[in-house]
Amino acid sequence: MKQTPEMQEIQENMRPGVITLEGFLGSDSRNLIDILLEDEGIVQRLELTHEAIAHRMEKLRDAGKEGLGEFVSVPPHFDVRISSVRGKLPSPFGGKGLYPKINTTVVNKELNREITFTDLQIHLIKNHGFYEGRGSRFRLEPRDLMEILKIIPQQ
């Protein structure tokens, strides 16, 4: 699929120094449309949707808010901690929303694995199917999200 001028503008917003110091693309030199299409294919092969992934992320984040910066036990085998930094970030895709700099760390004690994500990343996954580019320090792999957060495929 060909990258539209609108997608090219969004991709420019993702470059280092525009919205965040490191940007959203890492070392990925592909067009944004190609990044989105590859991740869409991965999510489909996992029998998931971006919305289902984001919903699970939101539920765990919300459960962790009770801890006020400390880990909270969330059955059956998660520890969740919310930490925040002052400020808000816009979506590189545009729109009116600003997303608080809230980090959610989820530890899956059964697997002895953890993952950290932000409120902005929840938005990017839910509304745009964007998990960040390859080589990005903050890239979220759909398979890791599925495994660590125990997201059940939709059959």
Backbone as CSV, one residue per row, in Angstrom:
resi,resn,N_x,N_y,N_z,CA_x,CA_y,CA_z,C_x,C_y,C_z
1,MET,0.848,-1.164,0.000,0.000,0.000,0.000,0.902,1.237,0.000
2,LYS,0.462,2.246,-0.683,1.253,3.467,-0.799,0.998,4.397,0.391
3,GLN,2.067,5.030,0.839,1.960,5.985,1.956,1.341,7.289,1.448
4,THR,0.303,7.752,2.126,-0.366,8.994,1.742,0.398,10.191,2.295
5,PRO,0.157,11.384,1.763,0.788,12.581,2.338,0.427,12.773,3.815
6,GLU,-0.800,12.408,4.187,-1.211,12.516,5.591,-0.360,11.593,6.471
7,MET,-0.153,10.354,6.003,0.681,9.411,6.757,2.126,9.910,6.836
8,GLN,2.600,10.538,5.765,3.966,11.062,5.786,4.102,12.174,6.828
9,GLU,3.077,13.005,6.942,3.083,14.070,7.952,3.078,13.481,9.366
10,ILE,2.280,12.449,9.575,2.248,11.781,10.877,3.617,11.181,11.183
11,GLN,4.228,10.562,10.174,5.551,9.969,10.371,6.577,11.035,10.741
12,GLU,6.469,12.206,10.167,7.382,13.301,10.527,7.197,13.692,11.996
13,ASN,5.957,13.646,12.489,5.691,13.935,13.906,6.341,12.908,14.831
14,MET,6.637,11.729,14.297,7.208,10.642,15.088,8.734,10.685,15.164
15,ARG,9.343,11.571,14.433,10.807,11.658,14.410,11.325,12.184,15.753
16,PRO,12.573,11.840,16.080,13.166,12.328,17.340,13.124,13.852,17.437
17,GLY,12.768,14.329,18.624,12.777,15.757,18.893,11.507,16.499,18.539
18,VAL,10.558,15.847,17.871,9.322,16.543,17.501,8.344,16.513,18.674
19,ILE,7.942,15.327,19.125,7.044,15.199,20.279,7.813,14.690,21.492
20,THR,8.690,13.724,21.255,9.526,13.177,22.326,10.982,13.229,21.886
21,LEU,11.866,13.186,22.855,13.292,13.257,22.568,13.734,12.158,21.613
22,GLU,13.312,10.917,21.873,13.754,9.783,21.067,12.834,9.461,19.884
23,GLY,11.650,10.053,19.849,10.708,9.741,18.789,10.047,8.396,19.002
24,PHE,9.342,7.942,17.984,8.542,6.727,18.079,8.987,5.633,17.109
25,LEU,9.972,5.912,16.280,10.298,4.988,15.203,11.555,4.163,15.433
26,GLY,12.389,4.544,16.381,13.632,3.821,16.606,14.493,3.842,15.361
27,SER,15.037,2.704,15.010,15.899,2.596,13.826,15.114,2.145,12.596
28,ASP,13.804,2.083,12.707,12.947,1.589,11.625,12.888,2.626,10.507
29,SER,13.356,2.256,9.339,13.384,3.193,8.211,12.209,2.995,7.255
30,ARG,11.308,2.068,7.593,10.158,1.819,6.729,9.154,2.973,6.802
31,ASN,8.304,3.045,5.784,7.198,3.989,5.832,6.231,3.568,6.935
32,LEU,5.571,4.547,7.541,4.620,4.290,8.610,3.561,3.287,8.185
33,ILE,3.052,3.407,6.972,2.002,2.496,6.518,2.486,1.052,6.550
34,ASP,3.758,0.819,6.232,4.309,-0.534,6.240,4.462,-1.065,7.666
35,ILE,4.818,-0.200,8.593,4.912,-0.586,10.006,3.529,-0.992,10.503
36,LEU,2.534,-0.168,10.192,1.161,-0.449,10.631,0.632,-1.751,10.030
37,LEU,0.896,-1.972,8.744,0.400,-3.178,8.086,1.060,-4.441,8.640
38,GLU,2.360,-4.372,8.926,3.030,-5.540,9.491,2.452,-5.881,10.869
39,ASP,2.282,-4.871,11.723,1.728,-5.135,13.051,0.279,-5.601,12.970
40,GLU,-0.463,-5.095,12.022,-1.845,-5.562,11.828,-1.840,-7.059,11.514
41,GLY,-0.938,-7.476,10.648,-0.831,-8.891,10.306,-0.464,-9.747,11.505
42,ILE,0.468,-9.269,12.326,0.872,-9.998,13.532,-0.320,-10.160,14.472
43,VAL,-1.042,-9.082,14.698,-2.194,-9.115,15.611,-3.263,-10.074,15.077
44,GLN,-3.495,-10.049,13.776,-4.482,-10.972,13.198,-4.044,-12.424,13.358
45,ARG,-2.749,-12.712,13.136,-2.259,-14.091,13.294,-2.366,-14.555,14.746
46,LEU,-2.282,-13.625,15.686,-2.447,-13.954,17.101,-3.923,-14.111,17.476
47,GLU,-4.811,-13.863,16.514,-6.262,-13.901,16.710,-6.723,-12.906,17.765
48,LEU,-6.120,-11.717,17.693,-6.464,-10.626,18.602,-6.903,-9.423,17.793
49,THR,-7.304,-8.380,18.508,-7.553,-7.078,17.894,-6.764,-6.043,18.700
50,HIS,-6.501,-4.920,18.074,-5.820,-3.832,18.787,-6.663,-3.383,19.977
51,GLU,-7.979,-3.369,19.786,-8.878,-2.941,20.849,-8.816,-3.887,22.046
52,ALA,-8.748,-5.196,21.786,-8.679,-6.165,22.877,-7.370,-6.014,23.654
53,ILE,-6.291,-5.769,22.943,-4.999,-5.560,23.605,-5.065,-4.310,24.469
54,ALA,-5.548,-3.216,23.899,-5.638,-1.955,24.641,-6.578,-2.073,25.833
55,HIS,-7.665,-2.791,25.669,-8.623,-2.966,26.768,-7.956,-3.656,27.962
56,ARG,-7.174,-4.693,27.686,-6.478,-5.402,28.771,-5.463,-4.481,29.440
57,MET,-4.762,-3.683,28.644,-3.798,-2.728,29.185,-4.511,-1.728,30.103
58,GLU,-5.665,-1.236,29.660,-6.435,-0.280,30.464,-6.899,-0.894,31.780
59,LYS,-7.398,-2.133,31.713,-7.896,-2.794,32.937,-6.779,-2.964,33.966
60,LEU,-5.611,-3.371,33.526,-4.496,-3.541,34.452,-4.004,-2.191,34.970
61,ARG,-3.954,-1.193,34.100,-3.576,0.153,34.543,-4.540,0.648,35.608
62,ASP,-5.829,0.499,35.352,-6.828,0.979,36.305,-6.721,0.250,37.642
63,ALA,-6.436,-1.053,37.603,-6.273,-1.814,38.845,-5.057,-1.329,39.627
64,GLY,-4.030,-0.916,38.919,-2.807,-0.453,39.572,-2.902,0.932,40.177
65,LYS,-3.915,1.708,39.814,-4.038,3.075,40.331,-4.250,3.115,41.835
66,GLU,-4.742,2.023,42.403,-4.963,1.966,43.852,-3.657,2.047,44.636
67,GLY,-2.548,1.696,44.005,-1.277,1.580,44.714,-0.517,2.870,44.943
68,LEU,-0.916,3.958,44.295,-0.249,5.251,44.474,1.276,5.135,44.381
69,GLY,1.756,4.485,43.322,3.195,4.362,43.098,3.811,3.091,43.636
70,GLU,3.031,2.314,44.370,3.510,1.022,44.896,2.857,-0.105,44.099
71,PHE,3.490,-1.255,44.099,2.901,-2.401,43.407,1.622,-2.843,44.107
72,VAL,0.636,-3.202,43.299,-0.650,-3.719,43.759,-0.781,-5.128,43.190
73,SER,-1.207,-6.053,44.006,-1.435,-7.420,43.552,-2.777,-7.481,42.825
74,VAL,-2.752,-8.012,41.610,-3.964,-8.153,40.805,-4.097,-9.628,40.435
75,PRO,-5.139,-10.276,40.945,-5.311,-11.703,40.665,-5.415,-11.959,39.157
76,PRO,-4.957,-13.112,38.681,-4.497,-14.225,39.487,-2.998,-14.187,39.818
77,HIS,-2.164,-13.456,39.030,-0.728,-13.504,39.296,0.022,-12.289,38.750
78,PHE,-0.569,-11.119,38.932,0.077,-9.897,38.458,0.406,-8.973,39.623
79,ASP,1.471,-8.238,39.479,1.751,-7.067,40.296,1.774,-5.890,39.337
80,VAL,1.088,-4.815,39.696,0.966,-3.655,38.813,1.342,-2.397,39.587
81,ARG,2.176,-1.568,38.966,2.559,-0.288,39.569,2.362,0.822,38.544
82,ILE,1.789,1.907,39.023,1.586,3.101,38.216,2.546,4.170,38.706
83,SER,3.250,4.789,37.777,4.085,5.929,38.130,3.801,7.031,37.120
84,SER,3.879,8.251,37.577,3.587,9.340,36.657,4.666,10.417,36.751
85,VAL,4.798,11.105,35.649,5.707,12.230,35.526,4.834,13.411,35.123
86,ARG,5.179,14.571,35.594,4.369,15.738,35.233,4.384,15.963,33.732
87,GLY,3.256,16.393,33.237,3.154,16.747,31.826,2.258,15.807,31.047
88,LYS,2.007,16.208,29.833,1.154,15.449,28.921,1.778,15.477,27.537
89,LEU,1.435,14.486,26.731,1.945,14.382,25.367,0.788,14.290,24.381
90,PRO,0.936,14.914,23.211,-0.069,14.741,22.164,0.204,13.457,21.386
91,SER,-0.799,12.984,20.700,-0.618,11.844,19.811,0.064,12.313,18.530
92,PRO,1.027,11.565,18.016,1.627,11.947,16.739,0.633,11.855,15.586
93,PHE,-0.487,11.180,15.812,-1.522,11.078,14.789,-2.443,12.301,14.780
94,GLY,-2.235,13.219,15.709,-3.058,14.423,15.783,-4.264,14.212,16.673
95,GLY,-5.183,15.137,16.592,-6.370,15.085,17.437,-6.224,16.035,18.610
96,LYS,-7.299,16.167,19.369,-7.346,17.145,20.452,-6.780,16.633,21.766
97,GLY,-6.669,15.331,21.921,-6.288,14.761,23.205,-4.829,14.942,23.573
98,LEU,-4.599,15.109,24.866,-3.265,15.078,25.443,-3.257,13.944,26.452
99,TYR,-2.180,13.191,26.479,-2.123,11.984,27.297,-1.130,12.173,28.433
100,PRO,-1.596,11.967,29.678,-0.707,12.142,30.821,0.465,11.163,30.745
101,LYS,1.593,11.596,31.252,2.797,10.753,31.256,2.696,9.754,32.411
102,ILE,1.873,8.750,32.195,1.660,7.706,33.186,2.264,6.412,32.655
103,ASN,3.139,5.809,33.458,3.746,4.525,33.112,3.095,3.438,33.950
104,THR,2.739,2.356,33.303,2.185,1.190,33.981,3.166,0.044,33.805
105,THR,3.615,-0.511,34.918,4.480,-1.691,34.877,3.673,-2.877,35.373
106,VAL,3.622,-3.916,34.562,2.904,-5.135,34.911,3.923,-6.262,35.013
107,VAL,3.944,-6.903,36.167,4.792,-8.075,36.384,3.889,-9.297,36.398
108,ASN,4.173,-10.220,35.484,3.460,-11.495,35.476,4.314,-12.452,36.296
109,LYS,3.880,-12.713,37.533,4.668,-13.537,38.459,4.724,-14.999,38.015
110,GLU,3.723,-15.455,37.306,3.723,-16.833,36.819,4.818,-17.039,35.771
111,LEU,5.002,-16.060,34.896,6.005,-16.156,33.821,7.344,-15.527,34.208
112,ASN,7.353,-14.775,35.313,8.536,-14.015,35.710,8.976,-13.065,34.593
113,ARG,7.984,-12.373,34.024,8.234,-11.389,32.956,7.467,-10.122,33.289
114,GLU,7.969,-9.011,32.788,7.273,-7.746,33.008,7.295,-6.903,31.752
115,ILE,6.381,-5.957,31.713,6.283,-5.028,30.595,5.818,-3.685,31.139
116,THR,6.294,-2.623,30.540,5.889,-1.270,30.931,5.325,-0.565,29.706
117,PHE,4.220,0.150,29.911,3.592,0.893,28.829,3.013,2.187,29.371
118,THR,2.707,3.102,28.460,2.197,4.422,28.832,0.738,4.585,28.385
119,ASP,0.102,5.612,28.918,-1.258,5.928,28.469,-1.267,6.285,26.981
120,LEU,-0.239,6.985,26.517,-0.169,7.316,25.096,-0.066,6.043,24.259
121,GLN,0.699,5.065,24.716,0.804,3.818,23.964,-0.534,3.081,23.908
122,ILE,-1.288,3.125,24.982,-2.622,2.506,24.948,-3.443,3.161,23.836
123,HIS,-3.421,4.482,23.780,-4.148,5.206,22.726,-3.641,4.811,21.340
124,LEU,-2.319,4.780,21.170,-1.743,4.481,19.851,-2.132,3.083,19.375
125,ILE,-2.182,2.131,20.291,-2.574,0.768,19.931,-4.071,0.708,19.655
126,LYS,-4.860,1.243,20.560,-6.320,1.151,20.455,-6.868,1.858,19.220
127,ASN,-6.379,3.057,18.972,-6.960,3.883,17.917,-6.219,3.850,16.588
128,HIS,-4.955,3.405,16.597,-4.162,3.469,15.372,-3.421,2.173,15.050
129,GLY,-3.455,1.190,15.936,-2.742,-0.056,15.686,-1.237,0.146,15.592
130,PHE,-0.718,1.104,16.376,0.708,1.455,16.312,1.407,1.045,17.602
131,TYR,2.449,0.224,17.463,3.196,-0.321,18.601,4.608,0.264,18.681
132,GLU,4.892,1.254,17.860,6.178,1.934,17.680,7.052,1.137,16.714
133,GLY,8.072,1.804,16.205,8.923,1.193,15.181,9.959,0.246,15.761
134,ARG,10.501,-0.587,14.887,11.578,-1.492,15.297,12.757,-0.674,15.807
135,GLY,13.376,-1.149,16.856,14.532,-0.454,17.403,14.174,0.661,18.362
136,SER,12.893,0.963,18.496,12.469,1.973,19.470,12.597,1.368,20.863
137,ARG,13.166,2.120,21.766,13.324,1.646,23.140,11.974,1.319,23.773
138,PHE,10.912,1.935,23.277,9.594,1.758,23.873,8.655,0.902,23.022
139,ARG,9.192,0.260,21.997,8.345,-0.608,21.162,7.709,-1.697,22.021
140,LEU,6.436,-1.937,21.769,5.700,-3.013,22.432,5.398,-4.077,21.374
141,GLU,5.888,-5.274,21.597,5.616,-6.365,20.660,4.241,-6.950,20.983
142,PRO,3.370,-7.062,19.980,2.033,-7.624,20.244,2.083,-8.993,20.936
143,ARG,2.997,-9.870,20.525,3.085,-11.198,21.146,3.464,-11.084,22.623
144,ASP,4.399,-10.178,22.958,4.766,-9.982,24.364,3.576,-9.502,25.178
145,LEU,2.819,-8.566,24.629,1.626,-8.080,25.326,0.650,-9.223,25.569
146,MET,0.426,-10.038,24.538,-0.501,-11.156,24.659,-0.043,-12.127,25.747
147,GLU,1.239,-12.474,25.735,1.751,-13.463,26.676,1.813,-12.925,28.100
148,ILE,2.409,-11.756,28.277,2.617,-11.225,29.626,1.307,-10.810,30.271
149,LEU,0.426,-10.176,29.494,-0.840,-9.700,30.041,-1.936,-10.766,29.999
150,LYS,-1.600,-11.925,29.478,-2.546,-13.050,29.401,-3.835,-12.661,28.659
151,ILE,-3.665,-12.209,27.431,-4.805,-11.852,26.593,-5.205,-13.100,25.798
152,ILE,-6.440,-13.480,25.928,-6.947,-14.690,25.290,-7.330,-14.373,23.843
153,PRO,-6.823,-15.170,22.868,-7.214,-14.954,21.472,-8.727,-15.032,21.305
154,GLN,-9.221,-14.252,20.345,-10.659,-14.224,20.064,-10.951,-15.238,18.966
155,GLN,-11.580,-16.315,19.333,-11.796,-17.397,18.368,-13.175,-17.403,17.805
